[in-house]
Amino acid sequence: MQIRKPTMFRNAIDLRDKIQVRVLRKRLKLSAPELGEIVRKTGNSLAAITKEAGATRPR
């Protein structure tokens, strides 16, 4: 019997997956507390996290 792998959404981050969290933190140049605060504020949508990270960090 073959077991299907769970389908991952490309537009949301799985916060239980350490690799996804590490890659996102590195790409957005955020610390763990900063990312946690943004996720609490906006949810797990990649677009919302990216938008909020850009708004909170001046470039």
C-alpha distance matrix in Angstrom:
0.0 3.8 6.5 9.8 12.9 15.8 18.3 21.6 24.9 27.3 30.3 29.7 29.5 27.1 29.7 27.2 26.4 29.4 29.1 29.4 32.4 34.1 33.9 35.2 38.0 39.0 39.1 41.1 43.2 42.7 42.8 40.2 42.6 43.5 39.9 39.2 42.3 41.4 37.9 39.5 41.9 39.8 36.1 33.2 33.9 34.6 37.4 39.1 38.8 40.2 43.0 44.0 44.0 46.3 48.5 48.9 49.5 52.5 52.1
3.8 0.0 3.8 6.5 9.5 12.6 15.0 18.2 21.5 23.8 26.9 26.4 26.3 24.1 26.8 24.5 23.5 26.5 26.0 26.1 29.2 30.9 30.4 31.8 34.7 35.6 35.5 37.6 39.8 39.4 39.7 37.3 39.7 40.4 36.8 36.4 39.4 38.3 34.9 36.7 39.1 36.8 33.2 30.1 30.6 31.1 33.9 35.8 35.5 36.8 39.6 40.7 40.6 42.8 45.1 45.6 46.1 49.0 48.6
6.5 3.8 0.0 3.8 6.5 9.3 12.1 15.2 18.6 21.2 24.1 23.3 23.0 20.7 23.3 21.1 20.3 23.4 23.2 23.2 26.1 28.0 27.8 28.9 31.7 32.9 32.9 34.8 37.0 36.4 36.5 34.0 36.3 37.1 33.4 32.9 35.9 34.9 31.4 33.1 35.5 33.4 29.7 26.7 27.5 28.1 31.0 32.7 32.3 33.8 36.6 37.5 37.5 39.8 42.0 42.4 43.0 46.1 45.8
9.8 6.5 3.8 0.0 3.8 6.4 8.5 11.9 15.1 17.6 20.6 20.0 20.1 18.2 21.2 19.4 18.5 21.8 21.4 20.8 23.9 26.0 25.4 26.3 29.3 30.5 30.2 32.0 34.4 33.9 34.4 32.0 34.3 34.7 31.0 30.7 33.5 32.2 28.8 30.7 32.9 30.5 26.9 23.8 24.2 24.9 27.6 29.4 29.2 30.6 33.3 34.4 34.5 36.7 38.9 39.5 40.2 43.1 42.8
12.9 9.5 6.5 3.8 0.0 3.8 6.3 8.9 12.5 14.8 17.8 17.1 16.8 14.8 17.8 16.0 14.8 18.1 17.6 17.1 20.1 22.2 21.7 22.6 25.6 26.8 26.6 28.4 30.7 30.3 30.7 28.4 30.8 31.2 27.5 27.3 30.3 29.0 25.6 27.7 29.9 27.6 24.1 20.8 21.4 21.8 24.7 26.5 26.0 27.4 30.2 31.2 31.1 33.4 35.7 36.1 36.7 39.7 39.3
15.8 12.6 9.3 6.4 3.8 0.0 3.8 6.3 9.7 12.6 15.1 14.0 14.0 12.0 15.1 13.8 13.2 16.8 16.7 15.6 18.2 20.8 20.5 20.8 23.7 25.4 25.1 26.5 28.9 28.2 28.7 26.2 28.3 28.6 24.9 24.5 27.3 25.9 22.5 24.4 26.5 24.2 20.6 17.5 18.2 19.0 21.9 23.4 23.1 24.8 27.4 28.3 28.5 30.8 32.9 33.3 34.2 37.2 37.2
18.3 15.0 12.1 8.5 6.3 3.8 0.0 3.8 6.6 9.4 12.1 11.7 12.5 11.5 15.1 14.7 13.8 17.3 16.7 14.9 17.7 20.4 19.4 19.4 22.6 24.2 23.4 24.7 27.5 27.0 28.0 25.9 28.0 27.8 24.0 23.9 26.4 24.6 21.3 23.5 25.2 22.5 19.2 16.0 15.9 16.5 19.1 21.0 21.1 22.4 24.9 26.1 26.5 28.6 30.6 31.5 32.3 35.2 35.0
21.6 18.2 15.2 11.9 8.9 6.3 3.8 0.0 3.8 6.4 9.0 8.3 8.9 8.3 12.1 12.3 11.2 14.6 13.8 11.5 14.3 17.0 16.0 15.7 19.0 20.6 19.7 21.0 23.8 23.3 24.4 22.5 24.6 24.2 20.4 20.6 23.1 21.2 18.1 20.6 22.2 19.4 16.2 12.8 12.7 13.0 15.8 17.7 17.5 18.8 21.4 22.6 22.8 24.9 27.1 27.8 28.6 31.4 31.3
24.9 21.5 18.6 15.1 12.5 9.7 6.6 3.8 0.0 3.8 5.5 5.7 7.7 8.6 12.3 13.6 12.8 15.9 15.1 12.0 14.3 17.3 15.9 14.8 18.2 20.1 18.6 19.4 22.6 22.1 23.6 22.0 23.8 22.9 19.1 19.6 21.6 19.2 16.3 18.9 20.0 16.9 14.0 10.7 9.7 10.2 12.6 14.5 14.9 16.1 18.4 19.9 20.5 22.3 24.3 25.4 26.3 29.1 29.0
27.3 23.8 21.2 17.6 14.8 12.6 9.4 6.4 3.8 0.0 3.8 5.7 7.7 9.8 13.2 15.0 13.5 15.9 14.5 11.1 13.6 16.1 14.0 12.8 16.5 17.8 15.9 16.9 20.3 20.4 22.3 21.3 23.3 21.9 18.3 19.5 21.4 18.6 16.3 19.4 20.0 16.8 14.5 11.1 9.3 8.4 10.5 13.2 13.5 13.9 16.3 18.3 18.5 19.9 22.3 23.6 24.2 26.6 26.2
30.3 26.9 24.1 20.6 17.8 15.1 12.1 9.0 5.5 3.8 0.0 3.8 7.0 10.0 12.8 15.4 14.6 16.8 15.8 12.1 13.6 16.3 14.5 12.4 15.7 17.5 15.4 15.6 19.1 18.9 21.1 20.1 21.6 19.9 16.4 17.5 18.9 15.8 13.7 16.7 16.9 13.4 11.5 8.6 5.9 5.5 7.2 9.7 10.5 11.2 13.1 15.1 15.9 17.2 19.2 20.7 21.7 24.1 24.1
29.7 26.4 23.3 20.0 17.1 14.0 11.7 8.3 5.7 5.7 3.8 0.0 3.8 6.6 9.3 12.0 11.7 14.1 13.8 10.2 11.1 14.4 13.4 11.2 14.1 16.6 15.2 15.1 18.3 17.3 19.0 17.5 18.8 17.6 13.9 14.5 16.2 13.6 10.9 13.7 14.6 11.5 8.8 5.4 4.4 5.3 8.2 9.4 9.4 11.2 13.5 14.5 15.1 17.3 19.1 19.9 21.1 24.0 24.4
29.5 26.3 23.0 20.1 16.8 14.0 12.5 8.9 7.7 7.7 7.0 3.8 0.0 3.8 5.9 8.8 8.3 10.4 10.4 6.9 7.5 11.0 10.5 8.7 11.4 14.0 13.3 13.5 16.1 15.0 16.1 14.4 16.1 15.4 11.6 12.2 14.5 12.5 9.7 12.8 14.3 12.0 9.3 5.5 6.5 6.4 10.1 10.8 9.4 11.4 14.3 14.6 14.5 17.2 19.2 19.4 20.3 23.4 23.8
27.1 24.1 20.7 18.2 14.8 12.0 11.5 8.3 8.6 9.8 10.0 6.6 3.8 0.0 3.8 5.4 5.6 8.5 9.5 7.0 7.7 11.3 11.8 10.8 13.0 15.6 15.8 16.1 18.3 16.8 17.1 14.7 16.5 16.7 13.0 12.6 15.5 14.3 11.1 13.5 15.9 14.1 10.8 7.4 9.6 10.1 13.8 14.2 12.6 14.9 17.8 17.7 17.5 20.4 22.3 22.1 23.0 26.4 26.9
29.7 26.8 23.3 21.2 17.8 15.1 15.1 12.1 12.3 13.2 12.8 9.3 5.9 3.8 0.0 3.8 5.4 7.1 9.3 7.4 6.3 9.9 11.5 10.4 11.5 14.6 15.5 15.4 16.9 14.8 14.5 11.6 13.3 13.9 10.5 9.6 12.8 12.4 9.3 11.4 14.3 13.4 10.4 7.8 10.9 11.4 15.0 14.6 12.4 15.0 17.8 17.0 16.5 19.8 21.4 20.6 21.6 25.2 26.0
27.2 24.5 21.1 19.4 16.0 13.8 14.7 12.3 13.6 15.0 15.4 12.0 8.8 5.4 3.8 0.0 3.8 6.1 9.0 8.5 8.1 11.1 13.1 13.0 14.0 16.6 17.9 18.4 19.5 17.5 16.7 13.5 15.5 16.8 13.6 12.4 15.9 16.0 12.8 14.4 17.7 17.0 13.9 11.3 14.3 14.8 18.5 18.3 16.2 18.6 21.6 20.8 20.1 23.5 25.2 24.2 25.0 28.6 29.3
26.4 23.5 20.3 18.5 14.8 13.2 13.8 11.2 12.8 13.5 14.6 11.7 8.3 5.6 5.4 3.8 0.0 3.8 5.5 5.5 6.5 8.8 10.3 11.1 12.5 14.5 15.8 16.9 18.1 16.8 16.4 13.8 16.5 17.4 14.1 13.9 17.5 17.1 14.3 16.7 19.5 18.5 15.5 12.4 14.6 14.2 18.0 18.6 16.3 18.0 21.3 21.0 19.9 23.0 25.2 24.4 24.7 28.1 28.3
29.4 26.5 23.4 21.8 18.1 16.8 17.3 14.6 15.9 15.9 16.8 14.1 10.4 8.5 7.1 6.1 3.8 0.0 3.8 5.6 5.2 6.1 8.6 10.0 10.5 12.2 14.2 15.4 15.9 14.7 13.8 11.4 14.5 15.8 12.9 13.1 16.8 16.8 14.7 17.1 19.9 19.3 17.0 14.1 16.3 15.4 19.1 19.5 16.6 18.0 21.5 20.9 19.1 22.2 24.5 23.3 23.2 26.6 26.7
29.1 26.0 23.2 21.4 17.6 16.7 16.7 13.8 15.1 14.5 15.8 13.8 10.4 9.5 9.3 9.0 5.5 3.8 0.0 3.8 5.4 5.1 6.1 8.5 9.8 10.5 12.1 14.2 14.9 14.6 14.5 13.0 16.5 17.0 14.0 15.1 18.6 18.0 16.2 19.2 21.5 20.4 18.2 15.0 16.4 14.8 18.3 19.4 16.6 17.2 20.9 20.9 19.0 21.6 24.3 23.5 23.0 26.0 25.6
29.4 26.1 23.2 20.8 17.1 15.6 14.9 11.5 12.0 11.1 12.1 10.2 6.9 7.0 7.4 8.5 5.5 5.6 3.8 0.0 3.8 5.5 5.3 6.1 8.6 10.0 10.6 12.2 13.8 13.4 14.1 12.6 15.7 15.6 12.2 13.5 16.7 15.5 13.5 16.8 18.8 17.2 15.1 11.6 12.7 11.0 14.6 15.8 13.2 14.0 17.6 17.9 16.3 18.8 21.6 21.1 20.9 24.0 23.7
32.4 29.2 26.1 23.9 20.1 18.2 17.7 14.3 14.3 13.6 13.6 11.1 7.5 7.7 6.3 8.1 6.5 5.2 5.4 3.8 0.0 3.8 5.5 5.2 6.1 8.6 9.9 10.6 11.7 10.5 10.6 8.9 11.9 12.1 8.8 10.0 13.4 12.6 11.0 14.1 16.3 15.4 13.6 10.7 12.5 11.0 14.5 14.8 11.7 12.9 16.4 15.9 14.1 17.1 19.5 18.5 18.4 21.8 21.9
34.1 30.9 28.0 26.0 22.2 20.8 20.4 17.0 17.3 16.1 16.3 14.4 11.0 11.3 9.9 11.1 8.8 6.1 5.1 5.5 3.8 0.0 3.8 5.5 5.2 6.1 8.6 10.0 10.1 9.7 9.7 8.8 12.5 12.7 10.2 12.1 15.3 14.8 13.9 17.0 19.0 18.3 17.0 14.3 15.7 13.6 16.8 17.4 14.0 14.4 18.0 17.6 15.0 17.7 20.4 19.2 18.4 21.5 21.2
33.9 30.4 27.8 25.4 21.7 20.5 19.4 16.0 15.9 14.0 14.5 13.4 10.5 11.8 11.5 13.1 10.3 8.6 6.1 5.3 5.5 3.8 0.0 3.8 5.5 5.1 6.1 8.6 9.7 10.4 11.7 11.6 15.1 14.4 11.7 14.2 17.0 15.6 14.9 18.4 19.9 18.6 17.4 14.4 14.9 12.1 15.0 16.4 13.3 12.8 16.6 17.0 14.4 16.5 19.6 19.0 17.9 20.7 19.9
35.2 31.8 28.9 26.3 22.6 20.8 19.4 15.7 14.8 12.8 12.4 11.2 8.7 10.8 10.4 13.0 11.1 10.0 8.5 6.1 5.2 5.5 3.8 0.0 3.8 5.4 5.1 6.1 8.2 8.3 10.3 10.4 13.2 11.8 8.9 11.7 14.1 12.2 11.7 15.4 16.4 15.0 14.2 11.5 11.8 8.9 11.6 12.7 9.5 9.2 12.9 13.2 10.9 13.1 16.1 15.7 15.0 18.0 17.6
38.0 34.7 31.7 29.3 25.6 23.7 22.6 19.0 18.2 16.5 15.7 14.1 11.4 13.0 11.5 14.0 12.5 10.5 9.8 8.6 6.1 5.2 5.5 3.8 0.0 3.8 5.5 5.3 5.6 5.0 6.6 7.3 10.3 9.1 7.0 10.1 12.4 11.3 11.6 14.9 16.0 15.5 15.1 13.2 14.0 11.6 13.9 14.1 10.5 10.3 13.7 13.1 10.2 12.7 15.4 14.2 13.2 16.3 16.3
39.0 35.6 32.9 30.5 26.8 25.4 24.2 20.6 20.1 17.8 17.5 16.6 14.0 15.6 14.6 16.6 14.5 12.2 10.5 10.0 8.6 6.1 5.1 5.4 3.8 0.0 3.8 5.5 4.9 6.7 8.5 10.1 13.3 12.1 10.5 13.8 15.9 14.7 15.3 18.7 19.6 18.8 18.6 16.4 16.8 13.8 15.9 16.7 13.3 12.2 15.5 15.5 12.2 13.8 17.0 16.0 14.1 16.7 15.8
39.1 35.5 32.9 30.2 26.6 25.1 23.4 19.7 18.6 15.9 15.4 15.2 13.3 15.8 15.5 17.9 15.8 14.2 12.1 10.6 9.9 8.6 6.1 5.1 5.5 3.8 0.0 3.8 5.6 8.1 11.0 12.6 15.3 13.3 11.5 15.0 16.7 14.6 15.3 18.9 19.2 17.9 17.9 15.7 15.2 11.8 13.3 14.6 11.7 9.7 13.1 13.8 10.8 11.7 15.2 15.0 13.2 15.4 14.1
41.1 37.6 34.8 32.0 28.4 26.5 24.7 21.0 19.4 16.9 15.6 15.1 13.5 16.1 15.4 18.4 16.9 15.4 14.2 12.2 10.6 10.0 8.6 6.1 5.3 5.5 3.8 0.0 3.8 5.6 9.1 11.2 13.1 10.4 9.1 12.8 13.8 11.6 13.0 16.4 16.3 15.3 16.0 14.4 14.0 10.9 11.9 12.4 9.3 7.3 10.3 10.5 7.1 8.3 11.7 11.2 9.6 12.1 11.5
43.2 39.8 37.0 34.4 30.7 28.9 27.5 23.8 22.6 20.3 19.1 18.3 16.1 18.3 16.9 19.5 18.1 15.9 14.9 13.8 11.7 10.1 9.7 8.2 5.6 4.9 5.6 3.8 0.0 3.8 6.9 9.9 11.9 9.7 9.5 13.2 14.2 12.9 14.7 17.7 17.9 17.6 18.4 17.1 17.3 14.4 15.6 15.7 12.2 10.8 13.3 12.8 9.0 10.3 13.2 11.8 9.5 11.9 11.4
42.7 39.4 36.4 33.9 30.3 28.2 27.0 23.3 22.1 20.4 18.9 17.3 15.0 16.8 14.8 17.5 16.8 14.7 14.6 13.4 10.5 9.7 10.4 8.3 5.0 6.7 8.1 5.6 3.8 0.0 3.8 6.6 8.2 6.0 6.1 9.6 10.6 9.9 11.8 14.5 14.9 15.2 16.0 15.2 16.0 13.9 15.3 14.6 10.9 10.7 13.0 11.5 8.0 10.5 12.6 10.5 9.2 12.5 13.1
42.8 39.7 36.5 34.4 30.7 28.7 28.0 24.4 23.6 22.3 21.1 19.0 16.1 17.1 14.5 16.7 16.4 13.8 14.5 14.1 10.6 9.7 11.7 10.3 6.6 8.5 11.0 9.1 6.9 3.8 0.0 3.8 5.6 5.2 6.2 8.6 10.1 10.8 12.3 14.3 15.5 16.5 16.9 16.3 17.9 16.3 18.1 17.1 13.3 13.8 16.1 14.1 11.1 13.9 15.5 12.8 11.9 15.2 16.2
40.2 37.3 34.0 32.0 28.4 26.2 25.9 22.5 22.0 21.3 20.1 17.5 14.4 14.7 11.6 13.5 13.8 11.4 13.0 12.6 8.9 8.8 11.6 10.4 7.3 10.1 12.6 11.2 9.9 6.6 3.8 0.0 3.8 5.5 5.2 6.1 8.7 10.0 10.6 12.3 14.3 15.4 15.2 14.4 16.8 15.7 18.1 16.9 13.2 14.6 17.1 14.9 12.5 15.9 17.3 14.7 14.6 18.2 19.4
42.6 39.7 36.3 34.3 30.8 28.3 28.0 24.6 23.8 23.3 21.6 18.8 16.1 16.5 13.3 15.5 16.5 14.5 16.5 15.7 11.9 12.5 15.1 13.2 10.3 13.3 15.3 13.1 11.9 8.2 5.6 3.8 0.0 3.8 5.5 5.0 6.1 8.6 9.9 10.5 12.3 14.3 14.6 14.9 17.3 16.9 18.9 16.9 13.5 15.4 17.1 14.2 12.4 15.9 16.4 13.4 14.1 17.7 19.6
43.5 40.4 37.1 34.7 31.2 28.6 27.8 24.2 22.9 21.9 19.9 17.6 15.4 16.7 13.9 16.8 17.4 15.8 17.0 15.6 12.1 12.7 14.4 11.8 9.1 12.1 13.3 10.4 9.7 6.0 5.2 5.5 3.8 0.0 3.8 5.4 5.2 6.3 8.7 10.0 10.7 12.3 13.4 13.8 15.5 14.8 16.1 14.1 10.7 12.2 13.6 10.7 8.7 12.1 12.6 9.7 10.4 14.1 16.1
39.9 36.8 33.4 31.0 27.5 24.9 24.0 20.4 19.1 18.3 16.4 13.9 11.6 13.0 10.5 13.6 14.1 12.9 14.0 12.2 8.8 10.2 11.7 8.9 7.0 10.5 11.5 9.1 9.5 6.1 6.2 5.2 5.5 3.8 0.0 3.8 5.5 5.1 6.1 8.6 9.8 10.4 10.7 10.4 12.3 11.5 13.4 11.8 8.2 10.1 12.3 9.9 8.2 11.9 13.1 11.1 11.9 15.6 17.1
39.2 36.4 32.9 30.7 27.3 24.5 23.9 20.6 19.6 19.5 17.5 14.5 12.2 12.6 9.6 12.4 13.9 13.1 15.1 13.5 10.0 12.1 14.2 11.7 10.1 13.8 15.0 12.8 13.2 9.6 8.6 6.1 5.0 5.4 3.8 0.0 3.8 5.5 5.2 6.2 8.6 10.1 9.8 10.1 12.9 13.2 15.3 13.2 10.2 12.9 14.7 12.0 11.2 15.0 15.5 13.4 14.9 18.7 20.5
42.3 39.4 35.9 33.5 30.3 27.3 26.4 23.1 21.6 21.4 18.9 16.2 14.5 15.5 12.8 15.9 17.5 16.8 18.6 16.7 13.4 15.3 17.0 14.1 12.4 15.9 16.7 13.8 14.2 10.6 10.1 8.7 6.1 5.2 5.5 3.8 0.0 3.8 5.5 5.1 6.2 8.7 9.8 11.3 13.6 14.1 15.4 12.6 10.1 12.9 13.6 10.3 10.2 13.8 13.4 11.1 13.3 17.0 19.4
41.4 38.3 34.9 32.2 29.0 25.9 24.6 21.2 19.2 18.6 15.8 13.6 12.5 14.3 12.4 16.0 17.1 16.8 18.0 15.5 12.6 14.8 15.6 12.2 11.3 14.7 14.6 11.6 12.9 9.9 10.8 10.0 8.6 6.3 5.1 5.5 3.8 0.0 3.8 5.5 5.0 6.0 7.7 9.0 10.5 10.8 11.7 8.9 6.4 9.3 9.9 6.8 7.3 10.8 10.7 9.3 11.6 15.2 17.4
37.9 34.9 31.4 28.8 25.6 22.5 21.3 18.1 16.3 16.3 13.7 10.9 9.7 11.1 9.3 12.8 14.3 14.7 16.2 13.5 11.0 13.9 14.9 11.7 11.6 15.3 15.3 13.0 14.7 11.8 12.3 10.6 9.9 8.7 6.1 5.2 5.5 3.8 0.0 3.8 5.3 5.3 4.8 5.8 8.3 9.5 11.3 8.7 6.6 10.2 11.5 9.3 10.0 13.5 13.8 12.9 15.1 18.6 20.4
39.5 36.7 33.1 30.7 27.7 24.4 23.5 20.6 18.9 19.4 16.7 13.7 12.8 13.5 11.4 14.4 16.7 17.1 19.2 16.8 14.1 17.0 18.4 15.4 14.9 18.7 18.9 16.4 17.7 14.5 14.3 12.3 10.5 10.0 8.6 6.2 5.1 5.5 3.8 0.0 3.8 5.9 5.8 8.3 11.1 12.9 14.3 11.2 9.9 13.5 14.1 11.4 12.6 16.0 15.5 14.3 17.0 20.5 22.8
41.9 39.1 35.5 32.9 29.9 26.5 25.2 22.2 20.0 20.0 16.9 14.6 14.3 15.9 14.3 17.7 19.5 19.9 21.5 18.8 16.3 19.0 19.9 16.4 16.0 19.6 19.2 16.3 17.9 14.9 15.5 14.3 12.3 10.7 9.8 8.6 6.2 5.0 5.3 3.8 0.0 3.8 6.2 9.4 11.0 12.8 13.1 9.5 9.0 12.3 11.9 9.0 11.1 14.0 12.9 12.0 15.2 18.4 21.0
39.8 36.8 33.4 30.5 27.6 24.2 22.5 19.4 16.9 16.8 13.4 11.5 12.0 14.1 13.4 17.0 18.5 19.3 20.4 17.2 15.4 18.3 18.6 15.0 15.5 18.8 17.9 15.3 17.6 15.2 16.5 15.4 14.3 12.3 10.4 10.1 8.7 6.0 5.3 5.9 3.8 0.0 3.8 6.9 7.5 9.6 9.7 6.1 6.6 10.0 9.6 7.7 10.3 13.0 12.4 12.6 15.5 18.5 20.6
36.1 33.2 29.7 26.9 24.1 20.6 19.2 16.2 14.0 14.5 11.5 8.8 9.3 10.8 10.4 13.9 15.5 17.0 18.2 15.1 13.6 17.0 17.4 14.2 15.1 18.6 17.9 16.0 18.4 16.0 16.9 15.2 14.6 13.4 10.7 9.8 9.8 7.7 4.8 5.8 6.2 3.8 0.0 3.8 5.8 8.7 10.0 7.4 7.5 11.2 11.8 10.6 12.5 15.4 15.5 15.6 18.1 21.3 23.0
33.2 30.1 26.7 23.8 20.8 17.5 16.0 12.8 10.7 11.1 8.6 5.4 5.5 7.4 7.8 11.3 12.4 14.1 15.0 11.6 10.7 14.3 14.4 11.5 13.2 16.4 15.7 14.4 17.1 15.2 16.3 14.4 14.9 13.8 10.4 10.1 11.3 9.0 5.8 8.3 9.4 6.9 3.8 0.0 3.8 6.3 8.8 7.7 7.1 10.4 12.1 11.6 12.7 15.6 16.6 16.8 18.6 21.9 23.0
33.9 30.6 27.5 24.2 21.4 18.2 15.9 12.7 9.7 9.3 5.9 4.4 6.5 9.6 10.9 14.3 14.6 16.3 16.4 12.7 12.5 15.7 14.9 11.8 14.0 16.8 15.2 14.0 17.3 16.0 17.9 16.8 17.3 15.5 12.3 12.9 13.6 10.5 8.3 11.1 11.0 7.5 5.8 3.8 0.0 3.8 5.5 5.3 6.2 8.6 10.0 10.7 12.2 14.3 15.4 16.5 18.2 21.0 21.8
34.6 31.1 28.1 24.9 21.8 19.0 16.5 13.0 10.2 8.4 5.5 5.3 6.4 10.1 11.4 14.8 14.2 15.4 14.8 11.0 11.0 13.6 12.1 8.9 11.6 13.8 11.8 10.9 14.4 13.9 16.3 15.7 16.9 14.8 11.5 13.2 14.1 10.8 9.5 12.9 12.8 9.6 8.7 6.3 3.8 0.0 3.8 5.5 5.1 6.0 8.5 9.9 10.4 12.1 14.1 15.3 16.3 19.0 19.2
37.4 33.9 31.0 27.6 24.7 21.9 19.1 15.8 12.6 10.5 7.2 8.2 10.1 13.8 15.0 18.5 18.0 19.1 18.3 14.6 14.5 16.8 15.0 11.6 13.9 15.9 13.3 11.9 15.6 15.3 18.1 18.1 18.9 16.1 13.4 15.3 15.4 11.7 11.3 14.3 13.1 9.7 10.0 8.8 5.5 3.8 0.0 3.8 5.5 5.2 6.1 8.6 9.9 10.6 12.3 14.3 15.5 17.6 17.9
39.1 35.8 32.7 29.4 26.5 23.4 21.0 17.7 14.5 13.2 9.7 9.4 10.8 14.2 14.6 18.3 18.6 19.5 19.4 15.8 14.8 17.4 16.4 12.7 14.1 16.7 14.6 12.4 15.7 14.6 17.1 16.9 16.9 14.1 11.8 13.2 12.6 8.9 8.7 11.2 9.5 6.1 7.4 7.7 5.3 5.5 3.8 0.0 3.8 5.5 5.1 6.0 8.4 9.9 10.5 12.2 14.2 16.6 17.7
38.8 35.5 32.3 29.2 26.0 23.1 21.1 17.5 14.9 13.5 10.5 9.4 9.4 12.6 12.4 16.2 16.3 16.6 16.6 13.2 11.7 14.0 13.3 9.5 10.5 13.3 11.7 9.3 12.2 10.9 13.3 13.2 13.5 10.7 8.2 10.2 10.1 6.4 6.6 9.9 9.0 6.6 7.5 7.1 6.2 5.1 5.5 3.8 0.0 3.8 5.5 5.2 6.0 8.5 9.8 10.5 12.0 15.0 16.1
40.2 36.8 33.8 30.6 27.4 24.8 22.4 18.8 16.1 13.9 11.2 11.2 11.4 14.9 15.0 18.6 18.0 18.0 17.2 14.0 12.9 14.4 12.8 9.2 10.3 12.2 9.7 7.3 10.8 10.7 13.8 14.6 15.4 12.2 10.1 12.9 12.9 9.3 10.2 13.5 12.3 10.0 11.2 10.4 8.6 6.0 5.2 5.5 3.8 0.0 3.8 5.5 5.1 6.2 8.6 10.0 10.6 13.0 13.3
43.0 39.6 36.6 33.3 30.2 27.4 24.9 21.4 18.4 16.3 13.1 13.5 14.3 17.8 17.8 21.6 21.3 21.5 20.9 17.6 16.4 18.0 16.6 12.9 13.7 15.5 13.1 10.3 13.3 13.0 16.1 17.1 17.1 13.6 12.3 14.7 13.6 9.9 11.5 14.1 11.9 9.6 11.8 12.1 10.0 8.5 6.1 5.1 5.5 3.8 0.0 3.8 5.5 5.2 6.3 8.8 10.2 12.0 12.8
44.0 40.7 37.5 34.4 31.2 28.3 26.1 22.6 19.9 18.3 15.1 14.5 14.6 17.7 17.0 20.8 21.0 20.9 20.9 17.9 15.9 17.6 17.0 13.2 13.1 15.5 13.8 10.5 12.8 11.5 14.1 14.9 14.2 10.7 9.9 12.0 10.3 6.8 9.3 11.4 9.0 7.7 10.6 11.6 10.7 9.9 8.6 6.0 5.2 5.5 3.8 0.0 3.8 5.4 5.0 6.1 8.5 11.1 12.9
44.0 40.6 37.5 34.5 31.1 28.5 26.5 22.8 20.5 18.5 15.9 15.1 14.5 17.5 16.5 20.1 19.9 19.1 19.0 16.3 14.1 15.0 14.4 10.9 10.2 12.2 10.8 7.1 9.0 8.0 11.1 12.5 12.4 8.7 8.2 11.2 10.2 7.3 10.0 12.6 11.1 10.3 12.5 12.7 12.2 10.4 9.9 8.4 6.0 5.1 5.5 3.8 0.0 3.8 5.4 5.2 6.1 9.2 10.6
46.3 42.8 39.8 36.7 33.4 30.8 28.6 24.9 22.3 19.9 17.2 17.3 17.2 20.4 19.8 23.5 23.0 22.2 21.6 18.8 17.1 17.7 16.5 13.1 12.7 13.8 11.7 8.3 10.3 10.5 13.9 15.9 15.9 12.1 11.9 15.0 13.8 10.8 13.5 16.0 14.0 13.0 15.4 15.6 14.3 12.1 10.6 9.9 8.5 6.2 5.2 5.4 3.8 0.0 3.8 5.6 5.4 7.0 7.9
48.5 45.1 42.0 38.9 35.7 32.9 30.6 27.1 24.3 22.3 19.2 19.1 19.2 22.3 21.4 25.2 25.2 24.5 24.3 21.6 19.5 20.4 19.6 16.1 15.4 17.0 15.2 11.7 13.2 12.6 15.5 17.3 16.4 12.6 13.1 15.5 13.4 10.7 13.8 15.5 12.9 12.4 15.5 16.6 15.4 14.1 12.3 10.5 9.8 8.6 6.3 5.0 5.4 3.8 0.0 3.8 5.7 6.9 9.2
48.9 45.6 42.4 39.5 36.1 33.3 31.5 27.8 25.4 23.6 20.7 19.9 19.4 22.1 20.6 24.2 24.4 23.3 23.5 21.1 18.5 19.2 19.0 15.7 14.2 16.0 15.0 11.2 11.8 10.5 12.8 14.7 13.4 9.7 11.1 13.4 11.1 9.3 12.9 14.3 12.0 12.6 15.6 16.8 16.5 15.3 14.3 12.2 10.5 10.0 8.8 6.1 5.2 5.6 3.8 0.0 3.8 6.5 9.5
49.5 46.1 43.0 40.2 36.7 34.2 32.3 28.6 26.3 24.2 21.7 21.1 20.3 23.0 21.6 25.0 24.7 23.2 23.0 20.9 18.4 18.4 17.9 15.0 13.2 14.1 13.2 9.6 9.5 9.2 11.9 14.6 14.1 10.4 11.9 14.9 13.3 11.6 15.1 17.0 15.2 15.5 18.1 18.6 18.2 16.3 15.5 14.2 12.0 10.6 10.2 8.5 6.1 5.4 5.7 3.8 0.0 3.8 6.3
52.5 49.0 46.1 43.1 39.7 37.2 35.2 31.4 29.1 26.6 24.1 24.0 23.4 26.4 25.2 28.6 28.1 26.6 26.0 24.0 21.8 21.5 20.7 18.0 16.3 16.7 15.4 12.1 11.9 12.5 15.2 18.2 17.7 14.1 15.6 18.7 17.0 15.2 18.6 20.5 18.4 18.5 21.3 21.9 21.0 19.0 17.6 16.6 15.0 13.0 12.0 11.1 9.2 7.0 6.9 6.5 3.8 0.0 3.8
52.1 48.6 45.8 42.8 39.3 37.2 35.0 31.3 29.0 26.2 24.1 24.4 23.8 26.9 26.0 29.3 28.3 26.7 25.6 23.7 21.9 21.2 19.9 17.6 16.3 15.8 14.1 11.5 11.4 13.1 16.2 19.4 19.6 16.1 17.1 20.5 19.4 17.4 20.4 22.8 21.0 20.6 23.0 23.0 21.8 19.2 17.9 17.7 16.1 13.3 12.8 12.9 10.6 7.9 9.2 9.5 6.3 3.8 0.0
